[in-house]
C-alpha cells in the first residue's frame, strides 16, 4: 500500500511552496519552481486536477516532498 493519497494539484502546489519551493516563471498552467540545492521542477497541472498516489511518489522523489508536508 502506498503512503501517498490522491490530492488536488492546488494542494500539492501549496505543499511544495510550504517546504521552500518558489515559483520563478509561469506560462499558462506550467509553473517553473526552484529551490536551493535542487534542480528546477516544472509543475504542469491545473488547480482542479487530481494527482494520484503513483505520480505523487514520483514528484516527491524529485522535490523532497513528504506525506507529512500536506
mmCIF file of the N, C-alpha and C atoms, coordinates in Angstrom:
data_MODEL
# 
_entry.id   MODEL 
# 
loop_
_atom_site.group_PDB 
_atom_site.id 
_atom_site.type_symbol 
_atom_site.label_atom_id 
_atom_site.label_alt_id 
_atom_site.label_comp_id 
_atom_site.label_asym_id 
_atom_site.label_entity_id 
_atom_site.label_seq_id 
_atom_site.pdbx_PDB_ins_code 
_atom_site.Cartn_x 
_atom_site.Cartn_y 
_atom_site.Cartn_z 
_atom_site.occupancy 
_atom_site.B_iso_or_equiv 
_atom_site.pdbx_formal_charge 
_atom_site.auth_seq_id 
_atom_site.auth_comp_id 
_atom_site.auth_asym_id 
_atom_site.auth_atom_id 
_atom_site.pdbx_PDB_model_num 
ATOM 1   N N  . UNK A 1 1  ? 0.829  -1.178 0.000   1.00 0.00 ? 1  UNK A N  1 
ATOM 2   C CA . UNK A 1 1  ? 0.000  0.000  0.000   1.00 0.00 ? 1  UNK A CA 1 
ATOM 3   C C  . UNK A 1 1  ? 0.877  1.247  0.000   1.00 0.00 ? 1  UNK A C  1 
ATOM 4   N N  . UNK A 1 2  ? 0.463  2.241  -0.762  1.00 0.00 ? 2  UNK A N  1 
ATOM 5   C CA . UNK A 1 2  ? 1.224  3.471  -0.900  1.00 0.00 ? 2  UNK A CA 1 
ATOM 6   C C  . UNK A 1 2  ? 1.021  4.380  0.313   1.00 0.00 ? 2  UNK A C  1 
ATOM 7   N N  . UNK A 1 3  ? 2.061  5.120  0.661   1.00 0.00 ? 3  UNK A N  1 
ATOM 8   C CA . UNK A 1 3  ? 1.941  6.083  1.755   1.00 0.00 ? 3  UNK A CA 1 
ATOM 9   C C  . UNK A 1 3  ? 1.298  7.379  1.257   1.00 0.00 ? 3  UNK A C  1 
ATOM 10  N N  . UNK A 1 4  ? 1.146  7.502  -0.055  1.00 0.00 ? 4  UNK A N  1 
ATOM 11  C CA . UNK A 1 4  ? 0.579  8.695  -0.663  1.00 0.00 ? 4  UNK A CA 1 
ATOM 12  C C  . UNK A 1 4  ? -0.909 8.503  -0.921  1.00 0.00 ? 4  UNK A C  1 
ATOM 13  N N  . UNK A 1 5  ? -1.652 9.592  -0.869  1.00 0.00 ? 5  UNK A N  1 
ATOM 14  C CA . UNK A 1 5  ? -3.066 9.587  -1.226  1.00 0.00 ? 5  UNK A CA 1 
ATOM 15  C C  . UNK A 1 5  ? -3.268 10.591 -2.363  1.00 0.00 ? 5  UNK A C  1 
ATOM 16  N N  . UNK A 1 6  ? -4.336 10.468 -3.079  1.00 0.00 ? 6  UNK A N  1 
ATOM 17  C CA . UNK A 1 6  ? -4.629 11.422 -4.145  1.00 0.00 ? 6  UNK A CA 1 
ATOM 18  C C  . UNK A 1 6  ? -4.909 12.796 -3.555  1.00 0.00 ? 6  UNK A C  1 
ATOM 19  N N  . UNK A 1 7  ? -4.405 13.824 -4.234  1.00 0.00 ? 7  UNK A N  1 
ATOM 20  C CA . UNK A 1 7  ? -4.657 15.203 -3.801  1.00 0.00 ? 7  UNK A CA 1 
ATOM 21  C C  . UNK A 1 7  ? -4.925 16.060 -5.030  1.00 0.00 ? 7  UNK A C  1 
ATOM 22  N N  . UNK A 1 8  ? -5.547 17.186 -4.820  1.00 0.00 ? 8  UNK A N  1 
ATOM 23  C CA . UNK A 1 8  ? -5.752 18.159 -5.889  1.00 0.00 ? 8  UNK A CA 1 
ATOM 24  C C  . UNK A 1 8  ? -4.425 18.868 -6.144  1.00 0.00 ? 8  UNK A C  1 
ATOM 25  N N  . UNK A 1 9  ? -4.208 19.279 -7.389  1.00 0.00 ? 9  UNK A N  1 
ATOM 26  C CA . UNK A 1 9  ? -2.971 19.962 -7.757  1.00 0.00 ? 9  UNK A CA 1 
ATOM 27  C C  . UNK A 1 9  ? -2.774 21.233 -6.934  1.00 0.00 ? 9  UNK A C  1 
ATOM 28  N N  . UNK A 1 10 ? -3.852 21.898 -6.597  1.00 0.00 ? 10 UNK A N  1 
ATOM 29  C CA . UNK A 1 10 ? -3.763 23.119 -5.789  1.00 0.00 ? 10 UNK A CA 1 
ATOM 30  C C  . UNK A 1 10 ? -3.147 22.819 -4.419  1.00 0.00 ? 10 UNK A C  1 
ATOM 31  N N  . UNK A 1 11 ? -3.523 21.681 -3.817  1.00 0.00 ? 11 UNK A N  1 
ATOM 32  C CA . UNK A 1 11 ? -2.965 21.280 -2.515  1.00 0.00 ? 11 UNK A CA 1 
ATOM 33  C C  . UNK A 1 11 ? -1.488 20.907 -2.658  1.00 0.00 ? 11 UNK A C  1 
ATOM 34  N N  . UNK A 1 12 ? -1.163 20.228 -3.748  1.00 0.00 ? 12 UNK A N  1 
ATOM 35  C CA . UNK A 1 12 ? 0.220  19.828 -3.997  1.00 0.00 ? 12 UNK A CA 1 
ATOM 36  C C  . UNK A 1 12 ? 1.114  21.048 -4.149  1.00 0.00 ? 12 UNK A C  1 
ATOM 37  N N  . UNK A 1 13 ? 0.674  22.020 -4.933  1.00 0.00 ? 13 UNK A N  1 
ATOM 38  C CA . UNK A 1 13 ? 1.462  23.235 -5.115  1.00 0.00 ? 13 UNK A CA 1 
ATOM 39  C C  . UNK A 1 13 ? 1.648  23.966 -3.791  1.00 0.00 ? 13 UNK A C  1 
ATOM 40  N N  . UNK A 1 14 ? 0.605  24.044 -2.977  1.00 0.00 ? 14 UNK A N  1 
ATOM 41  C CA . UNK A 1 14 ? 0.707  24.706 -1.675  1.00 0.00 ? 14 UNK A CA 1 
ATOM 42  C C  . UNK A 1 14 ? 1.722  23.995 -0.781  1.00 0.00 ? 14 UNK A C  1 
ATOM 43  N N  . UNK A 1 15 ? 1.747  22.659 -0.819  1.00 0.00 ? 15 UNK A N  1 
ATOM 44  C CA . UNK A 1 15 ? 2.707  21.902 -0.014  1.00 0.00 ? 15 UNK A CA 1 
ATOM 45  C C  . UNK A 1 15 ? 4.137  22.149 -0.496  1.00 0.00 ? 15 UNK A C  1 
ATOM 46  N N  . UNK A 1 16 ? 4.331  22.228 -1.816  1.00 0.00 ? 16 UNK A N  1 
ATOM 47  C CA . UNK A 1 16 ? 5.675  22.496 -2.348  1.00 0.00 ? 16 UNK A CA 1 
ATOM 48  C C  . UNK A 1 16 ? 6.152  23.892 -1.945  1.00 0.00 ? 16 UNK A C  1 
ATOM 49  N N  . UNK A 1 17 ? 5.272  24.868 -2.030  1.00 0.00 ? 17 UNK A N  1 
ATOM 50  C CA . UNK A 1 17 ? 5.646  26.228 -1.627  1.00 0.00 ? 17 UNK A CA 1 
ATOM 51  C C  . UNK A 1 17 ? 5.953  26.289 -0.130  1.00 0.00 ? 17 UNK A C  1 
ATOM 52  N N  . UNK A 1 18 ? 5.231  25.506 0.645   1.00 0.00 ? 18 UNK A N  1 
ATOM 53  C CA . UNK A 1 18 ? 5.430  25.466 2.105   1.00 0.00 ? 18 UNK A CA 1 
ATOM 54  C C  . UNK A 1 18 ? 6.811  24.916 2.478   1.00 0.00 ? 18 UNK A C  1 
ATOM 55  N N  . UNK A 1 19 ? 7.340  23.966 1.682   1.00 0.00 ? 19 UNK A N  1 
ATOM 56  C CA . UNK A 1 19 ? 8.652  23.380 2.026   1.00 0.00 ? 19 UNK A CA 1 
ATOM 57  C C  . UNK A 1 19 ? 9.829  24.120 1.376   1.00 0.00 ? 19 UNK A C  1 
ATOM 58  N N  . UNK A 1 20 ? 9.551  25.272 0.755   1.00 0.00 ? 20 UNK A N  1 
ATOM 59  C CA . UNK A 1 20 ? 10.657 26.099 0.280   1.00 0.00 ? 20 UNK A CA 1 
ATOM 60  C C  . UNK A 1 20 ? 10.780 26.270 -1.221  1.00 0.00 ? 20 UNK A C  1 
ATOM 61  N N  . UNK A 1 21 ? 9.917  25.667 -2.002  1.00 0.00 ? 21 UNK A N  1 
ATOM 62  C CA . UNK A 1 21 ? 9.944  25.893 -3.445  1.00 0.00 ? 21 UNK A CA 1 
ATOM 63  C C  . UNK A 1 21 ? 9.363  27.261 -3.736  1.00 0.00 ? 21 UNK A C  1 
ATOM 64  N N  . UNK A 1 22 ? 9.904  27.934 -4.753  1.00 0.00 ? 22 UNK A N  1 
ATOM 65  C CA . UNK A 1 22 ? 9.421  29.256 -5.147  1.00 0.00 ? 22 UNK A CA 1 
ATOM 66  C C  . UNK A 1 22 ? 9.093  29.223 -6.633  1.00 0.00 ? 22 UNK A C  1 
ATOM 67  N N  . UNK A 1 23 ? 8.033  29.898 -6.994  1.00 0.00 ? 23 UNK A N  1 
ATOM 68  C CA . UNK A 1 23 ? 7.657  29.985 -8.401  1.00 0.00 ? 23 UNK A CA 1 
ATOM 69  C C  . UNK A 1 23 ? 8.534  31.042 -9.065  1.00 0.00 ? 23 UNK A C  1 
ATOM 70  N N  . UNK A 1 24 ? 9.294  30.641 -10.097 1.00 0.00 ? 24 UNK A N  1 
ATOM 71  C CA . UNK A 1 24 ? 10.181 31.584 -10.771 1.00 0.00 ? 24 UNK A CA 1 
ATOM 72  C C  . UNK A 1 24 ? 9.644  32.029 -12.118 1.00 0.00 ? 24 UNK A C  1 
ATOM 73  N N  . UNK A 1 25 ? 8.721  31.229 -12.684 1.00 0.00 ? 25 UNK A N  1 
ATOM 74  C CA . UNK A 1 25 ? 8.195  31.568 -14.003 1.00 0.00 ? 25 UNK A CA 1 
ATOM 75  C C  . UNK A 1 25 ? 6.857  30.867 -14.184 1.00 0.00 ? 25 UNK A C  1 
ATOM 76  N N  . UNK A 1 26 ? 5.944  31.490 -14.927 1.00 0.00 ? 26 UNK A N  1 
ATOM 77  C CA . UNK A 1 26 ? 4.643  30.884 -15.195 1.00 0.00 ? 26 UNK A CA 1 
ATOM 78  C C  . UNK A 1 26 ? 4.234  31.166 -16.632 1.00 0.00 ? 26 UNK A C  1 
ATOM 79  N N  . UNK A 1 27 ? 3.731  30.137 -17.283 1.00 0.00 ? 27 UNK A N  1 
ATOM 80  C CA . UNK A 1 27 ? 3.189  30.307 -18.632 1.00 0.00 ? 27 UNK A CA 1 
ATOM 81  C C  . UNK A 1 27 ? 2.010  29.353 -18.760 1.00 0.00 ? 27 UNK A C  1 
ATOM 82  N N  . UNK A 1 28 ? 0.809  29.885 -18.712 1.00 0.00 ? 28 UNK A N  1 
ATOM 83  C CA . UNK A 1 28 ? -0.389 29.055 -18.737 1.00 0.00 ? 28 UNK A CA 1 
ATOM 84  C C  . UNK A 1 28 ? -0.462 28.229 -17.462 1.00 0.00 ? 28 UNK A C  1 
ATOM 85  N N  . UNK A 1 29 ? -0.634 26.917 -17.625 1.00 0.00 ? 29 UNK A N  1 
ATOM 86  C CA . UNK A 1 29 ? -0.697 26.052 -16.446 1.00 0.00 ? 29 UNK A CA 1 
ATOM 87  C C  . UNK A 1 29 ? 0.681  25.540 -16.036 1.00 0.00 ? 29 UNK A C  1 
ATOM 88  N N  . UNK A 1 30 ? 1.723  25.894 -16.786 1.00 0.00 ? 30 UNK A N  1 
ATOM 89  C CA . UNK A 1 30 ? 3.083  25.454 -16.457 1.00 0.00 ? 30 UNK A CA 1 
ATOM 90  C C  . UNK A 1 30 ? 3.749  26.469 -15.532 1.00 0.00 ? 30 UNK A C  1 
ATOM 91  N N  . UNK A 1 31 ? 4.257  25.970 -14.426 1.00 0.00 ? 31 UNK A N  1 
ATOM 92  C CA . UNK A 1 31 ? 4.966  26.816 -13.472 1.00 0.00 ? 31 UNK A CA 1 
ATOM 93  C C  . UNK A 1 31 ? 6.355  26.230 -13.239 1.00 0.00 ? 31 UNK A C  1 
ATOM 94  N N  . UNK A 1 32 ? 7.354  27.062 -13.292 1.00 0.00 ? 32 UNK A N  1 
ATOM 95  C CA . UNK A 1 32 ? 8.722  26.626 -13.023 1.00 0.00 ? 32 UNK A CA 1 
ATOM 96  C C  . UNK A 1 32 ? 8.997  26.936 -11.560 1.00 0.00 ? 32 UNK A C  1 
ATOM 97  N N  . UNK A 1 33 ? 9.360  25.900 -10.813 1.00 0.00 ? 33 UNK A N  1 
ATOM 98  C CA . UNK A 1 33 ? 9.647  26.055 -9.390  1.00 0.00 ? 33 UNK A CA 1 
ATOM 99  C C  . UNK A 1 33 ? 11.137 25.858 -9.151  1.00 0.00 ? 33 UNK A C  1 
ATOM 100 N N  . UNK A 1 34 ? 11.672 26.596 -8.212  1.00 0.00 ? 34 UNK A N  1 
ATOM 101 C CA . UNK A 1 34 ? 13.090 26.486 -7.866  1.00 0.00 ? 34 UNK A CA 1 
ATOM 102 C C  . UNK A 1 34 ? 13.226 26.424 -6.349  1.00 0.00 ? 34 UNK A C  1 
ATOM 103 N N  . UNK A 1 35 ? 14.247 25.681 -5.925  1.00 0.00 ? 35 UNK A N  1 
ATOM 104 C CA . UNK A 1 35 ? 14.585 25.570 -4.505  1.00 0.00 ? 35 UNK A CA 1 
ATOM 105 C C  . UNK A 1 35 ? 16.093 25.373 -4.420  1.00 0.00 ? 35 UNK A C  1 
ATOM 106 N N  . UNK A 1 36 ? 16.767 26.118 -3.558  1.00 0.00 ? 36 UNK A N  1 
ATOM 107 C CA . UNK A 1 36 ? 18.222 25.966 -3.449  1.00 0.00 ? 36 UNK A CA 1 
ATOM 108 C C  . UNK A 1 36 ? 18.613 24.513 -3.144  1.00 0.00 ? 36 UNK A C  1 
ATOM 109 N N  . UNK A 1 37 ? 19.597 24.029 -3.886  1.00 0.00 ? 37 UNK A N  1 
ATOM 110 C CA . UNK A 1 37 ? 20.102 22.672 -3.682  1.00 0.00 ? 37 UNK A CA 1 
ATOM 111 C C  . UNK A 1 37 ? 19.356 21.600 -4.461  1.00 0.00 ? 37 UNK A C  1 
ATOM 112 N N  . UNK A 1 38 ? 18.328 21.982 -5.224  1.00 0.00 ? 38 UNK A N  1 
ATOM 113 C CA . UNK A 1 38 ? 17.534 21.038 -6.010  1.00 0.00 ? 38 UNK A CA 1 
ATOM 114 C C  . UNK A 1 38 ? 17.465 21.532 -7.450  1.00 0.00 ? 38 UNK A C  1 
ATOM 115 N N  . UNK A 1 39 ? 17.387 20.598 -8.418  1.00 0.00 ? 39 UNK A N  1 
ATOM 116 C CA . UNK A 1 39 ? 17.169 21.044 -9.805  1.00 0.00 ? 39 UNK A CA 1 
ATOM 117 C C  . UNK A 1 39 ? 15.767 21.648 -9.939  1.00 0.00 ? 39 UNK A C  1 
ATOM 118 N N  . UNK A 1 40 ? 15.610 22.590 -10.862 1.00 0.00 ? 40 UNK A N  1 
ATOM 119 C CA . UNK A 1 40 ? 14.298 23.199 -11.085 1.00 0.00 ? 40 UNK A CA 1 
ATOM 120 C C  . UNK A 1 40 ? 13.276 22.133 -11.436 1.00 0.00 ? 40 UNK A C  1 
ATOM 121 N N  . UNK A 1 41 ? 12.031 22.397 -11.080 1.00 0.00 ? 41 UNK A N  1 
ATOM 122 C CA . UNK A 1 41 ? 10.943 21.452 -11.338 1.00 0.00 ? 41 UNK A CA 1 
ATOM 123 C C  . UNK A 1 41 ? 9.810  22.191 -12.043 1.00 0.00 ? 41 UNK A C  1 
ATOM 124 N N  . UNK A 1 42 ? 9.320  21.617 -13.140 1.00 0.00 ? 42 UNK A N  1 
ATOM 125 C CA . UNK A 1 42 ? 8.192  22.197 -13.853 1.00 0.00 ? 42 UNK A CA 1 
ATOM 126 C C  . UNK A 1 42 ? 6.905  21.553 -13.374 1.00 0.00 ? 42 UNK A C  1 
ATOM 127 N N  . UNK A 1 43 ? 6.030  22.371 -12.837 1.00 0.00 ? 43 UNK A N  1 
ATOM 128 C CA . UNK A 1 43 ? 4.739  21.936 -12.308 1.00 0.00 ? 43 UNK A CA 1 
ATOM 129 C C  . UNK A 1 43 ? 3.708  22.274 -13.371 1.00 0.00 ? 43 UNK A C  1 
ATOM 130 N N  . UNK A 1 44 ? 3.087  21.256 -13.975 1.00 0.00 ? 44 UNK A N  1 
ATOM 131 C CA . UNK A 1 44 ? 2.214  21.483 -15.136 1.00 0.00 ? 44 UNK A CA 1 
ATOM 132 C C  . UNK A 1 44 ? 0.819  20.924 -14.921 1.00 0.00 ? 44 UNK A C  1 
ATOM 133 N N  . UNK A 1 45 ? 0.156  21.387 -13.885 1.00 0.00 ? 45 UNK A N  1 
ATOM 134 C CA . UNK A 1 45 ? -1.196 20.921 -13.580 1.00 0.00 ? 45 UNK A CA 1 
ATOM 135 C C  . UNK A 1 45 ? -2.123 22.121 -13.424 1.00 0.00 ? 45 UNK A C  1 
ATOM 136 N N  . UNK A 1 46 ? -3.398 21.911 -13.747 1.00 0.00 ? 46 UNK A N  1 
ATOM 137 C CA . UNK A 1 46 ? -4.430 22.894 -13.431 1.00 0.00 ? 46 UNK A CA 1 
ATOM 138 C C  . UNK A 1 46 ? -4.829 22.674 -11.976 1.00 0.00 ? 46 UNK A C  1 
ATOM 139 N N  . UNK A 1 47 ? -5.291 23.711 -11.306 1.00 0.00 ? 47 UNK A N  1 
ATOM 140 C CA . UNK A 1 47 ? -5.602 23.638 -9.877  1.00 0.00 ? 47 UNK A CA 1 
ATOM 141 C C  . UNK A 1 47 ? -6.559 22.508 -9.510  1.00 0.00 ? 47 UNK A C  1 
ATOM 142 N N  . UNK A 1 48 ? -7.516 22.213 -10.369 1.00 0.00 ? 48 UNK A N  1 
ATOM 143 C CA . UNK A 1 48 ? -8.524 21.203 -10.023 1.00 0.00 ? 48 UNK A CA 1 
ATOM 144 C C  . UNK A 1 48 ? -8.132 19.791 -10.445 1.00 0.00 ? 48 UNK A C  1 
ATOM 145 N N  . UNK A 1 49 ? -6.982 19.613 -11.094 1.00 0.00 ? 49 UNK A N  1 
ATOM 146 C CA . UNK A 1 49 ? -6.535 18.270 -11.496 1.00 0.00 ? 49 UNK A CA 1 
ATOM 147 C C  . UNK A 1 49 ? -6.266 17.408 -10.269 1.00 0.00 ? 49 UNK A C  1 
ATOM 148 N N  . UNK A 1 50 ? -6.601 16.135 -10.370 1.00 0.00 ? 50 UNK A N  1 
ATOM 149 C CA . UNK A 1 50 ? -6.338 15.169 -9.298  1.00 0.00 ? 50 UNK A CA 1 
ATOM 150 C C  . UNK A 1 50 ? -4.986 14.507 -9.591  1.00 0.00 ? 50 UNK A C  1 
ATOM 151 N N  . UNK A 1 51 ? -4.099 14.499 -8.620  1.00 0.00 ? 51 UNK A N  1 
ATOM 152 C CA . UNK A 1 51 ? -2.782 13.865 -8.758  1.00 0.00 ? 51 UNK A CA 1 
ATOM 153 C C  . UNK A 1 51 ? -2.819 12.592 -7.923  1.00 0.00 ? 51 UNK A C  1 
ATOM 154 N N  . UNK A 1 52 ? -2.656 11.449 -8.595  1.00 0.00 ? 52 UNK A N  1 
ATOM 155 C CA . UNK A 1 52 ? -2.753 10.158 -7.930  1.00 0.00 ? 52 UNK A CA 1 
ATOM 156 C C  . UNK A 1 52 ? -1.514 9.793  -7.137  1.00 0.00 ? 52 UNK A C  1 
ATOM 157 N N  . UNK A 1 53 ? -1.610 8.710  -6.363  1.00 0.00 ? 53 UNK A N  1 
ATOM 158 C CA . UNK A 1 53 ? -0.508 8.295  -5.491  1.00 0.00 ? 53 UNK A CA 1 
ATOM 159 C C  . UNK A 1 53 ? 0.786  7.962  -6.240  1.00 0.00 ? 53 UNK A C  1 
ATOM 160 N N  . UNK A 1 54 ? 0.672  7.308  -7.396  1.00 0.00 ? 54 UNK A N  1 
ATOM 161 C CA . UNK A 1 54 ? 1.876  6.940  -8.146  1.00 0.00 ? 54 UNK A CA 1 
ATOM 162 C C  . UNK A 1 54 ? 2.638  8.151  -8.631  1.00 0.00 ? 54 UNK A C  1 
ATOM 163 N N  . UNK A 1 55 ? 1.933  9.087  -9.247  1.00 0.00 ? 55 UNK A N  1 
ATOM 164 C CA . UNK A 1 55 ? 2.568  10.302 -9.742  1.00 0.00 ? 55 UNK A CA 1 
ATOM 165 C C  . UNK A 1 55 ? 3.065  11.161 -8.585  1.00 0.00 ? 55 UNK A C  1 
ATOM 166 N N  . UNK A 1 56 ? 2.330  11.169 -7.508  1.00 0.00 ? 56 UNK A N  1 
ATOM 167 C CA . UNK A 1 56 ? 2.745  11.928 -6.330  1.00 0.00 ? 56 UNK A CA 1 
ATOM 168 C C  . UNK A 1 56 ? 4.067  11.395 -5.772  1.00 0.00 ? 56 UNK A C  1 
ATOM 169 N N  . UNK A 1 57 ? 4.243  10.088 -5.787  1.00 0.00 ? 57 UNK A N  1 
ATOM 170 C CA . UNK A 1 57 ? 5.504  9.485  -5.344  1.00 0.00 ? 57 UNK A CA 1 
ATOM 171 C C  . UNK A 1 57 ? 6.667  9.889  -6.227  1.00 0.00 ? 57 UNK A C  1 
ATOM 172 N N  . UNK A 1 58 ? 6.430  9.958  -7.543  1.00 0.00 ? 58 UNK A N  1 
ATOM 173 C CA . UNK A 1 58 ? 7.481  10.380 -8.470  1.00 0.00 ? 58 UNK A CA 1 
ATOM 174 C C  . UNK A 1 58 ? 7.848  11.839 -8.238  1.00 0.00 ? 58 UNK A C  1 
ATOM 175 N N  . UNK A 1 59 ? 6.837  12.677 -8.036  1.00 0.00 ? 59 UNK A N  1 
ATOM 176 C CA . UNK A 1 59 ? 7.086  14.098 -7.767  1.00 0.00 ? 59 UNK A CA 1 
ATOM 177 C C  . UNK A 1 59 ? 7.871  14.252 -6.465  1.00 0.00 ? 59 UNK A C  1 
ATOM 178 N N  . UNK A 1 60 ? 7.533  13.450 -5.467  1.00 0.00 ? 60 UNK A N  1 
ATOM 179 C CA . UNK A 1 60 ? 8.208  13.529 -4.169  1.00 0.00 ? 60 UNK A CA 1 
ATOM 180 C C  . UNK A 1 60 ? 9.700  13.233 -4.300  1.00 0.00 ? 60 UNK A C  1 
ATOM 181 N N  . UNK A 1 61 ? 10.060 12.265 -5.134  1.00 0.00 ? 61 UNK A N  1 
ATOM 182 C CA . UNK A 1 61 ? 11.477 11.933 -5.321  1.00 0.00 ? 61 UNK A CA 1 
ATOM 183 C C  . UNK A 1 61 ? 12.247 13.103 -5.916  1.00 0.00 ? 61 UNK A C  1 
ATOM 184 N N  . UNK A 1 62 ? 11.596 13.879 -6.779  1.00 0.00 ? 62 UNK A N  1 
ATOM 185 C CA . UNK A 1 62 ? 12.262 14.995 -7.451  1.00 0.00 ? 62 UNK A CA 1 
ATOM 186 C C  . UNK A 1 62 ? 12.248 16.286 -6.644  1.00 0.00 ? 62 UNK A C  1 
ATOM 187 N N  . UNK A 1 63 ? 11.358 16.361 -5.644  1.00 0.00 ? 63 UNK A N  1 
ATOM 188 C CA . UNK A 1 63 ? 11.184 17.626 -4.929  1.00 0.00 ? 63 UNK A CA 1 
ATOM 189 C C  . UNK A 1 63 ? 11.455 17.560 -3.431  1.00 0.00 ? 63 UNK A C  1 
ATOM 190 N N  . UNK A 1 64 ? 11.597 16.361 -2.875  1.00 0.00 ? 64 UNK A N  1 
ATOM 191 C CA . UNK A 1 64 ? 11.819 16.243 -1.440  1.00 0.00 ? 64 UNK A CA 1 
ATOM 192 C C  . UNK A 1 64 ? 10.544 16.319 -0.620  1.00 0.00 ? 64 UNK A C  1 
ATOM 193 N N  . UNK A 1 65 ? 9.410  16.209 -1.266  1.00 0.00 ? 65 UNK A N  1 
ATOM 194 C CA . UNK A 1 65 ? 8.113  16.265 -0.579  1.00 0.00 ? 65 UNK A CA 1 
ATOM 195 C C  . UNK A 1 65 ? 7.909  15.005 0.240   1.00 0.00 ? 65 UNK A C  1 
ATOM 196 N N  . UNK A 1 66 ? 7.298  15.150 1.410   1.00 0.00 ? 66 UNK A N  1 
ATOM 197 C CA . UNK A 1 66 ? 6.987  14.015 2.288   1.00 0.00 ? 66 UNK A CA 1 
ATOM 198 C C  . UNK A 1 66 ? 5.499  14.014 2.584   1.00 0.00 ? 66 UNK A C  1 
ATOM 199 N N  . UNK A 1 67 ? 4.921  12.875 2.913   1.00 0.00 ? 67 UNK A N  1 
ATOM 200 C CA . UNK A 1 67 ? 3.478  12.826 3.208   1.00 0.00 ? 67 UNK A CA 1 
ATOM 201 C C  . UNK A 1 67 ? 3.052  13.780 4.321   1.00 0.00 ? 67 UNK A C  1 
ATOM 202 N N  . UNK A 1 68 ? 3.892  14.000 5.297   1.00 0.00 ? 68 UNK A N  1 
ATOM 203 C CA . UNK A 1 68 ? 3.531  14.886 6.404   1.00 0.00 ? 68 UNK A CA 1 
ATOM 204 C C  . UNK A 1 68 ? 3.564  16.378 6.021   1.00 0.00 ? 68 UNK A C  1 
ATOM 205 N N  . UNK A 1 69 ? 4.008  16.700 4.797   1.00 0.00 ? 69 UNK A N  1 
ATOM 206 C CA . UNK A 1 69 ? 4.051  18.095 4.358   1.00 0.00 ? 69 UNK A CA 1 
ATOM 207 C C  . UNK A 1 69 ? 2.671  18.621 3.954   1.00 0.00 ? 69 UNK A C  1 
ATOM 208 N N  . UNK A 1 70 ? 1.688  17.750 3.879   1.00 0.00 ? 70 UNK A N  1 
ATOM 209 C CA . UNK A 1 70 ? 0.327  18.171 3.500   1.00 0.00 ? 70 UNK A CA 1 
ATOM 210 C C  . UNK A 1 70 ? -0.451 18.620 4.685   1.00 0.00 ? 70 UNK A C  1 
# 
